[in-house]
Amino acid sequence: MTASSFNIRTSASREWGRWLSAGMTRVMTFWARRETIKMLRELDDHQLRDIGLPRHQIESAVKRRKDSGAELAR
């Protein structure tokens, strides 16, 4: 194996890792947002009013958040 073929394999391996990591991040963010929306929908209107969130804005409020997926699941 030559040095150039090793560099190509290493580079391809890094690209695969980045792609996989980005995909996993997207999946985790999707599931965290979905769980957050589910939890907020379970609140009654009084509880939603206490946190300043009208029921009709639940999905858009969760989707607008720029936090990580782990933060959304709290």
Secondary structure, DSSP 8 states (H G I E B T S, - for coil): --HHHHHHHHHHHHHHHHHHHHHHHHHHHHHHHHHHHHHHHTS-HHHHHHTT--GGGHHHHHHH--S-HHHHT-
